[in-house]
Amino acid sequence: ALKLAVLLVCFRLAMCEEVERASDEAVGIAATLIGAVSFQMGLFHLTNHSDADMRKYSYSVINQTVSIFCSVLMFQTCNDVVDTTVLEGLSMERKYIVNMFHMLFWFVTLQVVLAWVCGVIGGAPTSVENVEHHTKCFATLLAHVTGFASINAWGSLQQTSYFASSPKRSFMVLPISFAGQFALQRISDCVRTRVMKADGVVSKFERKWDEETEECENDIMALTLSFNLAQALRFWNSNVLPDQEGIEGMATLVSHTRSQILTLWGFAGLAAVIVAVMFYIMPIKEGEEEEDEEEQEEQE
């Protein structure tokens, strides 16, 4: 009762005093602080949830997010070095060629590093568990780095004078980039098959290398096509093609009409619905079901 009385008195005194209204900057800082603390508390709640599946998928999302940020920093650092040492002063067509070689460097690095982690080259692995963890770590990291390099390479093609001249031509980059990435996938798959069958026996570590690499290549393809499609849709919607990184000038950014903004929201909602429907109707493979059952047994 005493505490309640003190609080009422303090509240009454505060109401009586003339308090200066907080500035918009102060309100923004306060809202950001509250949001950040709430976000952190939400993460603590999810990672310590009573349900094992909630903990598993919470950590999975956190790991993916950290990997994406690390991949962005790695790629941006290397790309800035290439920009300042090689690309400065070149035409967009020549920049596209250099960016393609940059992407191929990361694509080959992905293949070699995963082969080394799985023991296909170098020393034989001593622990299956270590191979699982290391493969997933490097696969996730390098898949995103290579994906960003592929976005940069095919995005520079979209910035050339021919494809940037009209929205219809910008859409042509989609089948071209698909064909290019698909050709790389087929070539790398043939090389992996030859390496795995060189000794006449395909080990479980070699199969792991092939499976993880194929999954990474699918992620690279998805990142490339989704970014190019988004660029072309934005070009068609506003008749202004964003730059290679998807950035528009401030004058263009603030001049979009309400209908253009709503159209982009409509595309985003349609994409979300398509993904949800595909996830619902696509069957789960038998191997994935067995892996889920094994993980649940381990958790129990």
C-alpha positions in Angstrom: 0.0 0.0 0.0 2.8 2.4 0.8 4.5 1.8 -2.5 1.2 2.4 -4.3 0.8 5.7 -2.4 4.3 6.8 -3.3 3.7 6.0 -7.0 0.4 7.9 -7.0 2.1 10.9 -5.4 4.9 10.8 -8.0 2.5 10.5 -10.8 0.4 13.4 -9.5 3.5 15.6 -9.2 4.6 14.7 -12.7 1.2 15.6 -14.1 1.3 19.0 -12.4 4.8 19.9 -13.6 5.3 21.3 -17.1 7.5 18.8 -18.9 9.1 19.6 -22.2 7.9 17.5 -25.0 10.5 14.9 -26.3 11.9 15.5 -29.7 11.3 13.2 -32.6 14.9 12.0 -32.4 14.5 11.1 -28.8 11.3 9.2 -29.5 13.0 7.3 -32.3 16.0 6.4 -30.1 13.6 5.2 -27.4 11.5 3.1 -29.8 14.7 1.6 -31.3 15.9 0.7 -27.8 12.6 -0.9 -26.8 12.5 -2.8 -30.1 16.1 -4.1 -29.7 15.5 -5.2 -26.1 12.2 -6.9 -27.1 13.9 -8.7 -30.0 16.7 -10.0 -27.7 14.3 -11.2 -25.1 12.3 -12.9 -27.8 15.5 -14.7 -29.0 16.2 -15.8 -25.4 12.7 -17.1 -25.1 12.8 -19.1 -28.4 16.3 -20.6 -27.8 15.2 -21.8 -24.3 11.8 -22.9 -25.3 10.4 -26.1 -23.7 9.7 -27.6 -27.1 12.8 -29.2 -28.7 11.6 -28.4 -32.2 11.3 -24.7 -31.4 14.8 -24.6 -30.0 16.1 -26.5 -33.1 14.6 -24.2 -35.7 15.3 -21.1 -33.7 19.0 -21.9 -33.6 18.8 -22.9 -37.3 17.4 -19.5 -38.3 20.0 -17.6 -36.1 22.8 -19.6 -37.7 21.5 -18.9 -41.2 21.2 -15.2 -40.4 24.7 -15.0 -39.0 26.0 -16.8 -42.0 24.3 -14.4 -44.4 25.8 -11.4 -42.7 29.3 -12.9 -42.7 28.9 -13.9 -46.3 27.9 -10.3 -47.2 31.0 -8.9 -45.5 33.3 -11.4 -47.1 31.9 -10.8 -50.6 31.7 -7.0 -50.2 35.4 -6.9 -49.1 36.6 -9.0 -52.1 34.3 -7.1 -54.5 35.6 -3.7 -53.3 39.1 -4.9 -53.9 38.1 -6.0 -57.5 36.3 -2.7 -58.1 39.3 -0.5 -57.1 42.0 -2.6 -58.7 40.4 -3.9 -61.9 37.0 -2.5 -62.7 37.7 1.2 -62.4 37.3 2.9 -65.7 36.1 -0.1 -67.6 32.9 -0.3 -69.6 29.9 -2.2 -68.3 30.4 -5.0 -70.8 34.0 -5.5 -69.6 32.9 -5.3 -66.0 30.5 -8.1 -66.7 33.3 -10.3 -67.9 35.4 -9.6 -64.8 32.5 -10.2 -62.5 31.8 -13.5 -64.2 35.4 -14.6 -63.5 35.0 -13.4 -59.9 31.9 -15.6 -59.6 33.6 -18.6 -61.1 36.4 -18.2 -58.6 34.0 -18.6 -55.7 32.1 -21.4 -57.5 35.3 -23.4 -57.8 36.3 -22.5 -54.3 33.0 -23.9 -53.0 33.6 -27.2 -54.8 37.2 -27.6 -53.6 36.6 -26.6 -49.9 33.7 -29.0 -49.5 35.7 -31.8 -51.1 38.5 -31.1 -48.6 36.1 -30.9 -45.7 34.5 -34.2 -46.7 37.9 -35.9 -47.1 37.5 -36.4 -50.8 40.9 -34.6 -51.2 43.5 -34.4 -48.5 43.5 -36.5 -45.4 40.7 -39.0 -44.6 38.1 -37.7 -42.0 38.3 -39.2 -38.6 34.8 -38.3 -37.3 31.5 -38.5 -39.1 30.0 -35.9 -36.7 32.8 -33.4 -37.4 32.3 -33.9 -41.1 28.6 -33.2 -40.7 29.2 -30.0 -38.8 32.1 -28.7 -40.9 30.4 -29.4 -44.1 27.2 -27.6 -43.1 29.2 -24.6 -41.8 31.3 -24.1 -45.0 28.5 -25.1 -47.3 26.2 -22.4 -45.9 28.9 -19.7 -45.8 30.3 -20.3 -49.3 26.9 -20.9 -50.9 25.9 -17.4 -49.9 29.2 -15.8 -50.9 29.0 -17.5 -54.3 25.3 -16.6 -54.6 26.1 -12.9 -54.0 28.9 -13.2 -56.6 26.5 -14.7 -59.1 24.0 -11.9 -58.4 26.7 -9.4 -59.0 27.8 -11.1 -62.2 24.4 -11.5 -63.8 23.3 -8.2 -62.4 26.1 -6.5 -64.3 24.8 -8.1 -67.5 21.4 -6.6 -66.7 23.1 -3.2 -66.4 24.6 -3.3 -69.9 23.2 -0.8 -72.4 21.2 -3.5 -74.4 19.4 -5.0 -71.4 19.0 -1.8 -69.6 17.3 -0.1 -72.5 13.8 -1.5 -71.7 12.0 -3.5 -69.1 11.2 -6.3 -71.6 14.9 -6.8 -72.4 15.8 -6.8 -68.7 13.6 -9.9 -68.3 15.7 -11.7 -70.9 18.5 -11.9 -68.3 16.4 -14.5 -66.4 16.6 -17.3 -69.0 20.2 -16.4 -69.8 21.3 -16.6 -66.2 19.3 -19.8 -65.7 21.1 -21.4 -68.7 24.5 -20.2 -67.5 24.1 -21.5 -63.9 22.5 -24.7 -65.1 25.5 -25.3 -67.4 27.9 -24.8 -64.5 25.9 -27.2 -62.4 26.0 -29.9 -65.1 29.8 -29.4 -65.6 30.5 -29.6 -61.8 28.3 -32.6 -61.5 30.2 -34.5 -64.2 33.5 -33.6 -62.5 32.3 -34.8 -59.1 31.0 -38.0 -60.6 34.4 -38.7 -62.2 36.2 -38.0 -59.0 33.9 -40.2 -56.9 34.1 -43.1 -59.3 37.9 -42.8 -59.9 38.7 -45.6 -57.4 35.6 -47.7 -58.2 34.0 -47.2 -54.8 31.7 -44.3 -53.8 32.1 -43.7 -50.0 29.5 -42.0 -47.8 31.8 -39.0 -47.5 31.9 -38.6 -51.2 28.1 -38.9 -51.4 27.9 -36.2 -48.7 30.2 -34.0 -50.8 27.9 -34.4 -53.8 24.7 -33.8 -51.9 25.9 -30.7 -50.1 27.4 -29.2 -53.2 24.2 -29.8 -55.2 22.2 -28.1 -52.5 24.6 -25.1 -52.5 24.3 -24.9 -56.3 20.5 -24.8 -56.0 20.7 -22.0 -53.5 23.0 -20.1 -55.8 20.5 -20.5 -58.7 17.6 -19.4 -56.5 19.4 -16.3 -55.2 20.5 -15.3 -58.8 17.0 -15.7 -60.4 15.1 -14.1 -57.5 17.3 -11.0 -57.6 17.2 -10.6 -61.4 13.4 -11.1 -61.3 13.0 -8.5 -58.6 15.2 -6.0 -60.6 13.2 -6.6 -63.8 9.9 -6.2 -61.9 11.0 -3.0 -60.4 12.2 -1.7 -63.8 8.8 -2.6 -65.3 6.9 -1.0 -62.4 8.7 2.3 -62.3 10.6 2.5 -65.6 13.8 3.0 -63.6 16.3 0.2 -63.4 18.0 0.1 -59.9 21.8 -0.3 -59.9 23.7 -3.5 -59.6 23.0 -3.7 -55.9 19.3 -2.9 -56.2 19.8 0.7 -55.0 17.9 3.7 -56.4 18.9 7.3 -56.2 17.2 9.3 -53.5 15.3 11.5 -56.0 13.9 8.4 -57.7 13.2 6.7 -54.4 11.0 9.4 -53.0 9.1 10.0 -56.3 7.4 6.6 -56.6 3.6 6.8 -56.7 1.2 5.0 -54.4 0.2 2.6 -57.2 3.8 1.7 -57.8 4.3 1.0 -54.1 1.1 -1.1 -53.9 2.1 -3.0 -57.0 5.4 -4.0 -55.4 3.6 -5.1 -52.3 1.3 -7.1 -54.5 4.2 -8.9 -56.1 5.7 -9.7 -52.7 2.4 -11.1 -51.4 2.0 -13.2 -54.6 5.5 -14.6 -54.1 4.7 -15.5 -50.5 1.6 -17.3 -51.5 3.4 -19.2 -54.2 6.1 -20.3 -51.8 3.5 -21.4 -49.2 1.6 -23.4 -51.8 4.7 -25.1 -53.1 5.8 -26.0 -49.6 2.4 -27.5 -48.9 2.0 -29.6 -52.1 5.6 -30.7 -52.5 6.1 -34.2 -50.9 8.8 -34.9 -48.4 11.5 -37.3 -49.5 11.9 -40.6 -47.7 15.5 -39.7 -46.8 14.4 -36.4 -45.2 11.7 -38.2 -43.2 14.3 -40.7 -41.8 16.6 -37.8 -40.9 13.8 -36.0 -39.0 12.9 -39.2 -37.1 16.6 -39.8 -36.1 16.9 -36.2 -34.9 13.7 -36.6 -32.8 15.0 -39.8 -31.3 18.3 -38.2 -30.4 16.5 -35.2 -28.8 14.3 -37.6 -26.7 
